[in-house]
Amino acid sequence: MPKKLPEIVAAVDLGSNSFHMIVCTLRDGKLQIQDRIREMVRLASGLDKNDEIDAETQARALACLERFGQRVRHFPPGSVRAVGTNTLRIANNAQEFLSKAEKALNHPIDIISGIEEARLIYLGVSYSLGSDDNTRLVMDIGGGSTEYILGTGDSPCEKESLHMGCVTLSNQFFKGGKLSKNAFGQAVLFAEQQLEPFQQTFRRNKWDKAIGASGTLRAIDKVLKLKNWSHDGITLEGLEQLAAHIGHCNHINDLKLPDLNPNRLPVFPGGVAIVYATFKSLGIDRMVVSEGALREGLIQDLMGRIFDRDIRSATVESWAKRFHTDKPHAARIKQTIAYMLPQLSNEKNPIDNDTITQYLNWAADLHEIGRDIAHSGYHKHSAYIIENGDLAGFSRQDQILLATLVRTHRRKFVRSLFAALPPPWKDLAPYLSIILRLAVLLRRNRFDADLPEFKIAIEKTKIRLTFPKNWLNESPLTHADLMQEADYLKQSGFKLDFS
């Protein structure tokens, strides 16, 4: 979070087909779009048989981010939200690429889940269209995934992300740009199969309006209008004429569709197949197209973080309630963390103290959610739920960090678990875990009685706790717990002293 309100903010969407950036000025809490930049990168096409992004595609993507970086490189921390979507979710070398991408952009890049992508898309559409009482079906086609969302007003209620996109379907069914009626039919059938388990959720009787929110849908809408196949949004009748036209062509160069960007042409048939299958499967007659999409949703989400309306905090509160955690106990742990952190503040930390406090408080709120599964090894269950759940507002990196703090908050302190975290968390998170461990330990009796004033210091691998004279003698259980904790930490190269 920025130290002061930024005057300008930006969102960057590293999509599987295109990279997008939107830059907005922020005055009196109101946004004004200043700049939009889009480049076709086709990240999904660069995945090899081992699901790694090849060198040529990485170079193309990094060159794009260098250009984006020229625009936002000097923006203050916390004023740029950048996310990667489906291709970076599945690429085995995503972390290696991200380290280079973050240097090019000079801002952190989060990888978000498909469900989180769906939430942000809906947020962008809602902002673009304004709120009303109608239930909306929102559809967004990316290069590697397609999202479907039902919602009313600003609130999405059903979200799904399917592993099919305009790039992946075009690569699978229209290799080399070759077209045929049979190939198009097979692509539509494939998309219908992916949609089949969700037909009842998103069928026509569940919503009032259908809204499209992606470059693919905007391109289809434009083509249908210019060909006089549809005049009021995307219609089923217009799609049937477009599908028939594609089926009669032998190659994408034969399509000759008006005002279709040549860069979009190689992935256009796959996108049309997904839209046609969606209309048929969900009973859609007409769909209007929104200008708002993921990047507008990212800007709105960033505004929430800047103005202390972080959806992540609301998510943590909701999940703590859902899993019946001991809220007063979590509050005592957070109080103890708040007492310790000022004693440990370090200006050299690459992460600001507000962010450190935020993650530790979230960990305190969620560290016991695994008790709803089993008391034995509950910290492992808690960590699994956090890492694999659909936590609104959290990126994949957020969830892994939070899960690691919770997983290591008790029993054996497995230092190797931090190795998978991205920098700088890889080096900083072990210390955050130790702070959480000590706060939980000191509040183990779950009493409301105040702890005595104590001192804590951490210097590299040495942790020192100093309590008032005779307090440990009068608190034999805490003394025993600290002795056990010293043994746990010793096995990972840390030394805990206390008196």
N, C-alpha and C positions, 0 to 999 in steps of 0.2 A: 504494500500500500504506500502511495507517495506520502512524503512528509507534509506537503501542502497540496491544495487542489491544483491540478495541472490546467493549463490554458488550452491545451490541444491533446487529443487522444487518438489512438488508432487501433484497428483490428486487422489481423492478418490470418487468412484462411489458406492453409496448405492442402488444397484438395487433391484428389486422385487424378483429376483431369486438369484443372486450372488452379493457379494461385491468385488470390484476390487480396487487395488491401483497401481499406476505407479509412480516411483521415477526417476528423471532425474537430471543430473548435468548441470549446466549452466556456460559455459565458452565462453567469447567473443561473447555473444549473441546467442550462438549455443547450442542446446540441445543434450545430449547423454543419452539414456535410461540406467539406472543403475540397476533397479529392477522392477519386476512385481510380484504382489501377488494377488491371487484370492481365495476366499472361497465361497462355496455354502451355503447360509444362508436361502433361501426360505422365505423371509419376507412376500410375498403375501400369502403363505399358512397359516400364523399365524393370518390372519384377521378373527375375529369371526363374528357372525351374526349382531353385532352392529358396524361393521367396526372398531374394535379396535384390535391392535396387542396384542396377548395374552402374558402372562408372560413368558412362555417357549421360544417363538420365540424371545422376547426381550432379554432374557438372552443369547441366542445363538448369536444374533446380537451384543450385547455389548461385549461378549467375543472375537468376531472377531475384533471389533474396538479396544479393549485393545491391541490385538496383532499388529494391524496396528499402534496403538499409540506408541508402543515401538520403531517403526521405525521412526516416524515423530514428536513425542511429543516435541522434543526440537528444531524443525525447527522454525525460526523467524516468527512472525505474517506477513501474506500476502504472504507467500511462499507455502501455501497448500490450494488448492481449493477442497472442499468436497461438494457433492450434493446428495440429495435424490430424487428419481423419483416417479413412479406411486403409489406405496403402501403408501408412506409418503404423497403423495398428497391427498389421500382419507381417510387415517386413522384418526379417530376422536381423538385419543390420541397421534397424531404425535408430538405435542409440548412437551408433557410430556416425550416421548421417546427421543426427540432431546436433551433435557437438560441433560439427562444421557449420551447420545451418544457423545455430545461435550466434556464432562468431560473425557470420555474414550479416545477420540482422541486428546484432548487438542487443537482443532482448531474448528472454526465455521463451521456449516453445513447448506447449503442453500437447500431449497426445490424449484425445478424448474418446470415450466409448461411443458406439453407435447410438445408444439411448441418450447420452448427454448431447450428442450432435443433434438428435431429434428435438430435444428440449430447447436448444439454442436456436434452431431453425424456426420453431414455433414462436419463440420470443421475438425474432426478427420480423416474421410475418405479422404478428400482432401489432408490433410497433408501427409497421408500414401502413397497415390497413386501419388502425384504430380499433378500439374495443366496441363490441356490440353483444347482444344476447344470443346470437346464432351459434350453433355448434358447427365447428369447422373441421373438415378433413383437409389436412395440409400434406402435400407430397413434394419431396425434393429428390432429384436424381443427381447423384454425384458420379465420379468416374468409377468407383468401386463399390458403392453401396447406394441403396435407396431407402429414404426414411418416410414413414407414414405416422401422422400424429392426429389425434382427435383432441379438440379443446374448445373451451368457451371463454370468450374474453381474453384475458392474459394468461389463463391457466390451462396447460395441457393435461389431459387425464389419461390418455392411452398413447404409448409411444413404441414404435418398432423400427428396427434397422435391419434390412435384408441385404445379404451379401451378393448383390447384383448391381451393376452400374453401367453407364453408357460405354465406358472403355472396356470393361471385362466382357460384356456381351458382344460387343463389336469384334473384339479379339477372338472370342470363342466361335462365333457363328459366321462372321464375315471377314475371314482372314484374307489379307492382301486386298481388301476392298471389294471382293467378289460378292455379288448379290444374286439371289434367286428366290422364287416364291417359296420353295421348300425350306431354304435356309431361314427366311424370315418367319415362316410358320414354326420352325423348330425353336427359334429364339423366343417367340411369343409363348409357346408351350412351356419352355423352361421358366420364364418369368411367372406364368400362371402357377406352376408347381411350387415356386418359392412363396407365392402369396396364399396358396390354398389353406395353410393352417390359420391364417389371420382373416379369412373372408368374413366370418361372423362378427369379428370385432369392428371391422371398418366398412361393413355393407351400407348401402344407400339409406336404410331406415335409421341409421345412427347419427346422421349429420344433416345440416341444412345447406351448407355451401362447400364446394370442392375448390381448393386453391393450390396452384402450382408455384413452386419457389426455387427455380434453378435456371441456369443458362440453357439447358436442354429444353425445358418447357417453354421458355421465352422464345427460343429459336423455332420450335414447332408452332407456337401461336402465330409468330410472324409469317412463317411459310404458308400456313393455312389461310391467313387473311389475304396475302398477296396472290395466292392461287384461286381465291374466291371459293374455297372449299369450306370456309367457316368465317363468320363475321363477328361473332360475339363470344370470344374466348375459344378454347379448344373444345370441339364437339365430337361425339362418337362418329357422326356421319362424316365429318371432315377427316378424322383419323382413318376411317375405312378407305377413303379415297387416297390418302397418303400411303397407306399400307399396300393398296393395290398398285400404286405407282412404283413403289420400291420393288414389289414382286415382279414387275415387268422389266426391270433393269438388270443388266448383267454385271455392272460395276458402279461403284459410287460416283465415278466421273460421268456416268450417264444420267444421273439424277437431275442435274440442271434445275435446281430449285432456286427461286428468286431470293436474293438478299441473304443467302446462307453463307456464313463465314467459311472460307476454305479450310481454316484450321479446325473447324468443327466437323467438317464433312466426314472424316474417317470414323468418328464415333457416333454420328447421327443415327444410322440404322439401329444400333443397339438401344439408343435412347427411345426411339419411336416404338420399338418392340416392347419395352417396359411400360410405356404410357398406354399403348393399345391393350396390353394384357391387364393393366390396372383398371382401365375403363370397363373391360369385359367382366373381370372377376368381381369388381365392387359395385357394378351397376351404375356407373357414372355416365350421365348424358352430356354434361358441360362442366368445364373447369376454367376459372379465371386465373390469371397469372399475376403474382405479386412481385414488386421490385425488391421487397425485403427478403432476406435469407439469413444464412449463417453469420456473415460478418456483421449485419445489423444487430443480430442477437448477441454477438460477442460484445459489441459496444454497449448494449443495454446491461449485460451482465457485468461489464467493467464498471459501469456507472454505479451499480449496486455495491461493488467492492469499495469504490471511492467514497461513497456517501454512507458507509456503514450499514448497507442492506445486503450483506453477503449471503447469497442463497445457501452457501455451504454451512453456515452456522444454523440456519433453519433446518437443513437436512440432518445435521448432527442431533439437534434437539428432537426431531421427529423419530430418528432411529433409536435414540436412547429411550424414548417413550415406548416405541414398538417392542423393544426387547426388555422392557421392565427393569431398567437399571436402578440402582440406589442413588437417586438424585442428590440427597443431602451428603452422601459419602463422596460423590464426585465433586461437590462444591467445596468440601473440606480439602480434598487433594489439590484443587485449583487454588485455593487460598494459600496452601503451603508452597506451591510452585511460585505464586506471586511474591511470597516472602523471600524465596531463595534467589530468584532471577536478578534482582537489583544488585545482589552481592557478587554476581557472576558476570555482570555486563562487561562486554569486551568490544571496544570500538573497532577492532580488527575483524570482527565477524562479517562475513560476506552477506549475511542475512540480517535484516533489521530486527530489533527486539520485539516489535509488535507482531511480526510474522512468526517468530519463535514462540511467543506466548500463545498465539492463535492455535498453532499445531499442538502444543502441549495441552492446552485446554480441551481441544477436540479429543485428544487421546485419553484424557482423564474422563471425559463424558462417555466414551465408547469402550473403555478397556474391559468392561465386564459384560458386554452384550453376549458373549459366548456362553455365559451361565445358563441361558435359556436352552442351550443344547445339552451341555453337561458341565458339572462342576469340576470334574477332573480335567486338567489341561485346558481350562476355559480360555486362557490367553491365546492358545493356538486356534480355537474356534472363533474367537473374537477377530483375530487377524485375518482368518480366511474370509469371514463375512465382509469385513471392510475392504479387502483387496478385490473381491469378486462381485460385490453388490453394485446395484445401480444407484450410486450416491449423487444426487443432483448437484451440479456445480463443481464437482471434483473431477480433475483430470486423472489419467492413469498414474502419472507420477505422484500426484497428491495422495491417491489411495495406497500406493505401494509404500510411500513414506509413512503414512499414518498407520498402516498395517504393521510395518516393521517396528515402530515405536511400541505399539500394543503387544506385538509378539515377544518383544524382548523386555517387557516391563517387570517380569518376575522369573524366578527360577534361574536356570543357566543363562548366562549372558554370552550368546553366540555371536562373536564379533564378525564372523564371515557373512552373516545375514545383511550387513550394511553394505557389502561390496557391490550389490546390484543397484544401489541407489545412484542417481546421477549426481555429479558435482554441483554445488559444494556440499550437498547433504551427505554424501558418502563419508566425509570426514567429520561433519558437524553432528549428524544424527546420533552417534554413540553417546555423545555428551548429553544430548536431550533425553535419550533413554535413561541415562544414569540419574538425571534430575527427576524424571517421572518415577523411576524405581524407588528413589529415596523418599519422595513425597508419599507414594503408596505405602511404603514400609512404615513411615512415621505416623500414618493415619490408619494403621491396620486394625486398631481396636474399635474404629467407627464411633468413637465418642465425640461429643461436641466440645469437650474441654479444650481450652487453648493449649497449644504447644508452648514450651518455654522459648524465650529468645535464644536462638542458637546461631552460630556462625558456620558458613560453608565456603570453602575455597577449592577450586580445581585448577591444577597446574599440570598441563600435559596429561600424564597417566596417574597423577597423585590427587586423591580426593581427601579433604580434611573436614571433619565435622567437630565442632566444639560446643558442648552443652554447658549450662550452669553447673557449678560444683554440686556433686552428690546426686544430680538428677538421674543419671544412668543407674546408679546404685538403687535408686528408688523406683526404677522402671526396668526390672529384670527381663521382662519379655522383649522390650525394645532392644535392650542390650544383646540378648541372644539373637534377635533378628539381624542386628548389625554385624555380629560375628559371622553369621551365615552368609550375609551379603558380601562381606569382605572375602570370603572363600570363593563365592561365585565370580566376583570381579577379578580376583587374582588369576583365575584360570584363563582370562582374556588379556592379561598384562596390565591390569589396573590395580592400584594399591589404595585401599580405603582405610584411613586412620580415624579414630574417634575417641573422644574423651569428655 
